[in-house]
Amino acid sequence: MASPPRPEVADETEALTGLATAPEDATAREDRRVGRTDPDGDQPGGRGPGGFNALAAAPRRWWRQLTSMRTALVLLFLLALAAVPGSTFPQRALNQAKVERYFVDHPTLAPFLDKLSAFDVFASPWFAAIYLLLFVSLVGCLVPRIRVHSRALIRRPPAAPRNLDRLPVSASGQTGGEPAAVATAVRRTLTRNRWRTVVRTEPTGAVTVSAEKGYLRETGNLAFHVALVALLVGVASGSLWGWKASVLVVEGNAFCDTVQAYDSFTPGTRMRDAALPSFCVQLDDFQGTYQANGQPEDFLAKVEYVQGNQAYSQNPDEKYDLKVNHPLRLDGANVYLINHGYAPVLRYTDKYGTVFEESPAFLPQDSQLTSEGAFVLPDANQDPKSASRARNVQMAFTGFFLPTAPASGPPIQSVSPKLEDPAVTLVGYRGDTGLDSGIPRSVYSIDQNQVDSGALKSVGSKKLSVGETWTLDDGTKLQFVGVKEFMTVQVGHDPGEKIVLVAAVFMLLGLITSLTVRRRRLFVRISPDGRMAVGGLARTDPDRFASEFDALSQRLVAAQSPPDVPADTKESVAVGKEGSS
């Protein structure tokens, strides 16, 4: 007489629907365990054993919704969508100059976008809200799944169902030998194929072998999501305790790691200036190579640096070739090459014979490195014998720099990014530059309000090649001496970068594991009369499992068949119907 189904058989049905129960299902089971039969609070008697009131049910209902995998996927999509403006609009943390240029080019749209934090996307409140909700959702979703999966890993495979021929695939055949010996041989064969097995003896005298494999699929799935949480933690730690800065350095100049030396500085929420390391970097030479069509080929910045206690002596003692994607890694900071351009060397001689020579950086405006910039001289034309300062005779020049000037046509756009025939086209202004007002102004342009108000008046324009001199109407002179190159570097420290790297590796491994490993269960029953029945079911890819099962069952039945039974009379049938336990 067949034995009644055992409690372990319920686990087999659970495998058909999924062993890793969703968090909300786990919560529902907890509700049933403590007698909360109406988690939505619709039944009367809110505080009785049959339910609880709607006010208590609402937080739980919202928590289930937040910690569901569907919500986590939606939040992950929203996070990716929220990052799009960060790659569309210039970001202050990366390039303050581009943000200022955007304000100049879009005077109406830029202030509106700035109110929406479009230029500080990754530090905006709405991005942080999505980020934190995703973190909470993932943690709340993973904890119940990890608990359920941990129990499944230590639990033995369930007992064999009563009728193996009702499973999706099944086979049978005649064997020789004692059931216990046959079961031991079957178990040994399955173990060699990485099946987890257990042998049981039924009251009828039959011996069963229950085997399963593929738990690494859920392990990989959980590892992927745990690594995703770790990645979020790494990114968050970088935002809290890390810092970023950018600075433009012209050939021959240097910068040290101080807040005042940077063009822009973005500290983490918990970062303090005292945490900055000590180092100085000097740019000796910048070399850019281009293809014949003007496409960039390689950029090389030859730098010298010093770090530690002697950093601020500004006497570099080590050399390094700084390239794109080959940063200079220092103790507590990394220096990345992110941009470059040209700085024309301009020499101005005022009417008192005072010489002003500078190399103002002109910012690139197109792929041909047509650059725009300004040369402002608030101290020009000041009588050295007079203590008073005349603001109406200050000088300013603005215009374009062309690495390769066109042979004909207006000299306002370069024909190549190569430094072959450099020229500058400048407009001169005399008057009050506005720098004495104390209001911060961009060093890459003049104050247009001063021009519009008439405080700065134009004194003409001129195209200059290297070595040429422009004599202005008051006898002062401006000479185009030569050209230097500059680099823009991003300096920063991210304490979570190692966490992000390790998490990314585990995310990849977990994803590969969850996509390649397949869940399988196999049951073998050896009856006292020598009959062997084999049945199996697959949680994933059942069509492929049918062929796998056919080959495995035939091998098991054939290996245990008595020698006096012809091979063509051995019964081995695969049944492709829905099974039940």
Secondary structure by P-SEA (a helix, b strand, c coil): cccccccaaaaaaaaaacccccaaaaaaaaaaaacccccccccccccccccccaaaaaaaaaaaaaacaaaaaaaaaaaaaaaccccccccccccaaaaaaaaaaccaaaaaaaaaccccccccaaaaaaaaaaaaaaaaacaaaaaaaaaaaaccccccccccccccccccccccccaaaaaaaaaaaaaaacccbbbbbccccbbbbbbbccaaaaaaaaaaaaaaaaaaaaaaaaaaccccbbbbbccccccccccccccbbbbcccccccccccbbbbbcbbbbbbcccccccbbbbbccccccccccccccccccccccccccccccbbbbbccbbbbbbbbbbccccbbbbbbbbbbbcccccbbbbbcccccccccccccccccccbbbbbbbbbccccccccccccccccccbbbbbbbbbbcccccccccccccccccaaaaaaccccccccccccccbbbbccccbbbbbcbbbbbbbbbbbcccaaaaaaaaaaaaaaaaaaaacbbbbbbbbbbcccbbbbbbbccccaaaaaaaaaaaaaaaaaaaacccccccccbbbbbbcccccc
